[in-house]
Amino acid sequence: IIKLTSYKLNYIVILGSGLLYTSVFFYSLSLQNPTIQTIFCNTRVWLFSLSYDLCFGVILAKTWRVYYIFNNPKPKKKGVRDWHLLLIIFSIVAIDVVIILVGSTLPQSRLTSFQAVDGEHPQVVNEEGKVQRNYVYVCNKQIGTIIWLGVSFGYKGILQVLAIFMAFHTRRVKVKLLNESMETATIIYINSIIIVSLIVTEFTLPTHHNIYSALFGLGLLIEATLFVGLIFIPKMIRLYFDPQGDNIFPQNTTVAPATLTNNILDEKESSEVVLNLKKRVKELERQLVELK
């Protein structure tokens, strides 16, 4: 069961979720030092984007593997190894790194901190009876920055659409432990709501520090827990009730479980699986003709 889930890729999910949890710290603090606050502004973007790409990249790569194997199978179709999935994850992260690097380098979009009136407590009356205005340091939102962040979030939206497409087309695959379309769809739908709420919070509530920190921190915590929970908990439950992996495959499958397991693990003999399935289809067609 563990081998079938490409467990090495799950380490990447743990790493990404850990970075998401860490980013909560940077989104929750608003310092009075403009230099340090500028560092925090840029660190937030890097941590959030990289952690999201690592977690969602694993889900997208695994979904693509199931889609590639079971959608339009061909006898000479090449197998998919874990290093292929790692290459997909690396490409997803690399593209976003380029987007962030360009945006954080150009002066027109570079994030800096500036002093703004506190939206929650704009002014108070001190003990001397004088009106005191309160200020907080927030990250700038100039036109170039908005375009840059829009491209970054748009890229993540494209990844979600691709994942939805492949998860929908692999929803009927019977090897449940390999097919994570249900978990993927759940992650995508909830994650989409969270991302929208984070975007609204980022662009409308930066001067309301307490509300901003609470909403952003809660969203990141839910997102990180969502990735870890839906990737690992279903597999832990299946492992508990089926430690030997005897019930992974349907009983009416025409291919021996051991053979299919080796094919999916090694991907060297996937063509044999396709040929066996085609033979079985021909047998069923012949029996249908006889019945008619």
Buried (B, 14 or more C-beta within 10 A) or exposed (E): BEEBBBEEBBEBBBBBBBBBBBBBBBBBEBBEEEEEBBBBBBBBBBBBBBBBBBBBBBBBBBBBBBBBBBEEBEEEBEBBBBEBBBEBBBEBBEBBBEBBEEBBEEEEBBBBBBEEEBBEBEEEEEEEEEEEEEEBBBBBBBEBBEEBBEBBBEBBEEBBEBBBEBBEBBEEBEBBBBBBBEBBBBBBEBBBEBBEBBEEBBEEBBBBBBBBBBBBBBBBEBBBEBBBBBBBEBBEEBBEEEEEBEBBBEEEBBBEBEBBBBBBBEBEBBBBBBEBBEEEEEEEEEEEEEEE
